[in-house]
Amino acid sequence: MTAQDFSNTLEFARQLDAGDPLADYRSQFHFPQFEGRDTHYFCGNSLGLQPIATASYVKQELEDWARLGVEGHFHSKHPWFSYHKMFEGPLARLVGAHPDEVVAMNQLTVNLHLLMVTFFRPDRERFKIICEADAFPSDQYALETQLRHHKLDPDEALIEISPRAGEYSLRTEDIINAIEQHGPQLALVMLPGLQYYTGQAFDLPAITAAGHRAGAVVGFDLAHAAGNLELHLHDWDVDFAVWCSYKYLNSGPGGVSGAYVHRRHAANTALPRFAGWWGNEESERFQMKKGFRPAKTAAAWQLSNAPVLALAAHKASLDIFDAVGMPALAAKRDRLTAYLEFVLEDARRRSAAEEPLIITPRSPRERGAQLSMLMPRHGRRVFEELTAAGIVVDWREPDVIRAAPVPLYNSFEDVFHFGRVLGEVLRKHS
Ligand SMILES: *Cc1c(COP(=O)(O)O)cnc(C)c1O
C-alpha cells in the first residue's frame, strides 16, 4: 500500500486496524490515561509501555524470594543462579545472533564502557574513533572519557561525521569515505543503529564491511534499533553492540541493557576485559578460586549476579516479541509509519503551515518507527498543545518533535487522531 491509497479519515484508519494482524497486541499493554481514556501514545522510542503481564512476572520472583530466601538461587521457579540464561534465546532472535553472543546485563552506557575496554585498544598507529557529530550525549561522554583514559586527545582522535550542509541524514558514502580516509589510523567505528534525533536507520552491513576493510573494530549503539529494526548482527559480522530495553523493548525505566559480542571474540578468553564473578566459567563460579577464567560466551562480560526483578520485567516483554517476531513487526511498522507521514503532511497542507518538515528519511529502508518533525518556529508551543490534547510525543532540543508509532501497540486510529489534532493546532498558528 502506498500513500496514494491512504485516506485521512477515521473510517479509513479503522479499516486498516481491522485488517491489522497485530491489532490485538494493543490490549496487552497499559496505556497512560487522559481525561478518562487512553492517551494516543507516541513515545515508545523514549519509554515503552508496560505489558500487562509484567506485574505477574515480577510478582513470581517476589513470591519466590519471600517463600525461599536464599534457596531461590537454585529452587525458585526460574532459579536465579542461571536466570540470565533465559535471555540468550530471545535476545539472539531479536538481534540476529547466536545465543552465546548475547547477554542481558547492566545498562547501556555501562555496557558501552565495558565493551570498549575490550574493543578499543589504541596503539601508536591505530587510535582514532569514528562517530557521528550529533551522537547522543551519553555516547559522546563515553567516547570522550575512554579516549582520555588512554591519554588521547579527543580533538585529535575523535572523528565526527556530520550530514552535508542543508541535509539532515548522514550519507552512507560519506561514512564509508571517512572510514577509508582514516583507515590506517582507525581503531574503532562506533555508530548508532538508528539516530535518536532524526530517526535515520544506518546501513549496518555496509558500515561493518567498510570498517573491517580498514582494519578497524565495528561496534553499534542499538538503543533505538533493538525491537524496532530487523537486525542480523552475526551475519553482518558486527564485532559488538549494546542496547537498552526500556525504549522499544518495553522493559521499564532503567531496564536491563543487552550486549552482543561476535562469536570469534566471545570465545577468545585472551581478550582484555574488566571481570567479575558472574563472567567466570559457570562450573567454578562458587568455588571462590583465584584467577579469572572467562566463560567462552558473551556472558563472560557480566560482572555481577543478575538483577532478577528487572530481568523479570524484561522477560515479560521479550515473550511478546518472541510471539510476534520481528518480520511481522517490521511489516506493520512500515505501514503505520507511512500512514503517520501521510496524515502529518496532509495536516500541514490543509492548514497551509510551513512547518513541520519531516527530517526522517522517506525510504522505509532508512528508518524505523519514528518520524522527527522539524519545527524551529512554533515547535515548543505545538508540542505543548499536542500534549494538552492527549497526544504523547516528545520535544528534543533544539527544534524537533519526535513521534514513534509503535507497531506492537499503536493503532492506525491513534495515527489518525494525531493528524487531526495537529491540523487543529497548526491552523491556530498560521
Ligand atoms: C537512550 C539512549 C542511551 C541511554 O543510556 P542509558 O545508559 O541506558 O541511560 C544512550 N545512548 C543512546 C543513543 C540512547 O538512545
The ligand as an ORCA input file, in Angstrom:
! r2SCAN-3c Opt
* xyz 0 1
  C      18.546      6.052     25.321
  C      19.969      6.115     24.906
  C      21.001      5.981     25.858
  C      20.674      5.841     27.310
  O      21.738      5.312     28.042
  P      21.499      4.597     29.439
  O      22.860      4.159     29.798
  O      20.521      3.496     29.210
  O      20.939      5.600     30.389
  C      22.305      6.022     25.403
  N      22.595      6.183     24.097
  C      21.628      6.322     23.163
  C      21.993      6.502     21.730
  C      20.298      6.309     23.545
  O      19.339      6.475     22.630
*
